[in-house]
Amino acid sequence: MTIPGIEVPDDLGTDGPAARAVTPDGDVLLLVSGASPAARAAAYAQDDDLTCVIEITDVAPVSVPQRIRGRAWVAGWLTPVRGGDRAASAALLAQHHPVGELLGLGEALQPDSAAGPRSRTAAWTLLRLEVAEACVDDLWGADGVEPDDFAQAAPDPLAPHEAELLQHLHAAHSDQVSGLCALLGERSSMVCTRGAAIPVALDRFGLRVRFTDDADQPFDARFDFPEPVESVSELRRAMHALFEAAAD
């Protein structure tokens, strides 16, 4: 998390958000340490006083070289969550992070003093990032995301299970995953020649597999499902369809 003009000395990332969630309006809620530079800078912030950029790195949950699958940046204006908004914000955070009490939600919900921000440093603080712009940079290039599109985006239903599913595919269906190379047509003779095929990403729209070519260089291929899946049971059917298509 970067705030222009404010130096963050924490190289270990412990000043970053302990939890985050997106509101129905597309704002990003952040639970941060009360002693963090972000909490101190936002203590008196109003409206568009304080700009902030959050960088998110997407790392493959499997052991492969070059594990970074993409990066995203979300930029906007940072303010503290005040007054009556705190309870609703805490409830939303708790839906995504059931260990909310351990993360300090109770203290973050303490009321402001009449004089403004609390005179003592709170252990935890709730902040709100009003999104102005976002950008995603991955295998297919970089592209901007409008705030309205960001607000309307639905979480991927497979995201909570992705790591487990990828590991299962690699351990129990390695031959079938390697067989997907047949769907690459003429390219298959050039990019599926060395080592095992490793599934590195999975979402509602399809599977991304890493192959190794003649020059010992990684090559990622995307295999789209016939239609987006909404559950693990639908995923099983979609995977079987891919495996059957590759076997034909």
Rosetta blueprint (number, residue, H / E / L):
1 M L
2 T E
3 I L
4 P L
5 G L
6 I L
7 E L
8 V L
9 P L
10 D L
11 D L
12 L L
13 G L
14 T L
15 D L
16 G L
17 P L
18 A L
19 A E
20 R E
21 A E
22 V E
23 T L
24 P L
25 D L
26 G L
27 D L
28 V E
29 L E
30 L E
31 L E
32 V E
33 S E
34 G L
35 A L
36 S L
37 P H
38 A H
39 A H
40 R H
41 A H
42 A H
43 A L
44 Y L
45 A L
46 Q L
47 D L
48 D L
49 D L
50 L L
51 T E
52 C E
53 V E
54 I E
55 E E
56 I E
57 T E
58 D E
59 V E
60 A L
61 P L
62 V L
63 S L
64 V L
65 P L
66 Q L
67 R L
68 I E
69 R E
70 G E
71 R E
72 A E
73 W E
74 V E
75 A E
76 G E
77 W E
78 L E
79 T E
80 P E
81 V L
82 R L
83 G L
84 G L
85 D H
86 R H
87 A H
88 A H
89 S H
90 A H
91 A H
92 L H
93 L H
94 A H
95 Q H
96 H H
97 H L
98 P L
99 V L
100 G L
101 E L
102 L L
103 L L
104 G L
105 L H
106 G H
107 E H
108 A H
109 L L
110 Q L
111 P L
112 D L
113 S E
114 A L
115 A L
116 G E
117 P L
118 R L
119 S L
120 R L
121 T L
122 A L
123 A L
124 W E
125 T E
126 L E
127 L E
128 R E
129 L E
130 E E
131 V E
132 A E
133 E E
134 A E
135 C E
136 V E
137 D E
138 D E
139 L L
140 W L
141 G E
142 A E
143 D E
144 G E
145 V E
146 E L
147 P H
148 D H
149 D H
150 F H
151 A H
152 Q H
153 A L
154 A L
155 P L
156 D L
157 P L
158 L L
159 A H
160 P H
161 H H
162 E H
163 A H
164 E H
165 L H
166 L H
167 Q H
168 H H
169 L H
170 H H
171 A H
172 A H
173 H L
174 S H
175 D H
176 Q H
177 V H
178 S H
179 G H
180 L H
181 C H
182 A H
183 L H
184 L H
185 G H
186 E H
187 R H
188 S H
189 S H
190 M H
191 V H
192 C L
193 T L
194 R L
195 G L
196 A L
197 A L
198 I E
199 P E
200 V E
201 A E
202 L E
203 D E
204 R L
205 F L
206 G E
207 L E
208 R E
209 V E
210 R E
211 F E
212 T E
213 D L
214 D L
215 A L
216 D L
217 Q L
218 P E
219 F E
220 D E
221 A E
222 R E
223 F E
224 D E
225 F L
226 P L
227 E L
228 P L
229 V L
230 E L
231 S L
232 V H
233 S H
234 E H
235 L H
236 R H
237 R H
238 A H
239 M H
240 H H
241 A H
242 L H
243 F H
244 E H
245 A H
246 A H
247 A H
248 D L
